[in-house]
């Protein structure tokens, strides 16, 4: 009798456990579903740095020894401000030598010009003499031989005049060459002074007085502080909706609690082939008091706003390919998987359902344990 009671109790326990398991597996699930939200911002996130559109590392175009450095790190300098000078003594000597060369060429030209004038006068005299001798010879007053001699002397004088003209042209060319050389030496002397090419801020002072410099060696690093912007790198898969002129928010790593409004001013035309990112340039509308070049920033670009949307977390979507995926829906009180399209992705990784999806069709906002095709379900309160 006792054995029968124990067997009956065990059977009841088994039946009760089986009934509980059946109830857990088949009772309707309370499923959180996507609700409609209003005025949903769609933003794209990117990491980047503070850069300057106009930035230059400048130095002297000629070699020399640095004699003076007149500005320092952090100084703001208007265009044309003298920044540094090279020791000018050697170049000043070259200028003096070029000036002497010009004076010598001018004197040479004067001497040759005088010789030219003399040759011209002699040629004119000889032509006149030859003309008179021909007339006298035609009347028989003088001999034919004297007339021919005068003709020969006139031809010789004309040749001397031609030589004098050539010498004068050569002297003029020599003077022009000397003047060009003087201009070149004076230009080189002027290049011993380094000036600011634009209204700038000195970011770095790279050389000190006494340093021997090669042509083009950088002495200062300058930026135009009015051209600072944030260069953000945005994933290609998220960058398609970004347009110039869209509003943006910039957060500096050194000022995490502040948000600086900005606007997209340039979109790079070439993506990085390794990281598959696009370069987005954002100019701030209200800039930090002292931005630091190269500082890391976070950029959020608002690509649009949805007047109304049902948002599904990306974790609740299977096979999402950037435009569509499979979600769980409740149809006739049962769970079903359906392929749907999405029109946008928010910054918190939620996907906006296509308005073509019926508003009366509940879409699961979270995948719960026990989800399977045909399982009884109902929207959670």
Beta strands, then each sheet from edge to edge (+ up, - down):
strand 1: 29-31
strand 2: 36-52
strand 3: 55-59
strand 4: 64-69
strand 5: 76-77
strand 6: 82-86
strand 7: 193-195
strand 8: 200-205
strand 9: 212-213
strand 10: 218-223
strand 11: 228-235
strand 12: 247-252
strand 13: 255-267
strand 14: 277-284
strand 15: 296-313
strand 16: 324-331
strand 17: 334-345
strand 18: 350-353
strand 19: 362-363
strand 20: 377-379
sheet 1: 1+ 20+
sheet 2: 19+ 16- 17+ 18- 15+ 2- 11+ 14- 13+ 12-
sheet 3: 3+ 10- 8+ 5-
sheet 4: 7+ 6- 4+ 9-
end
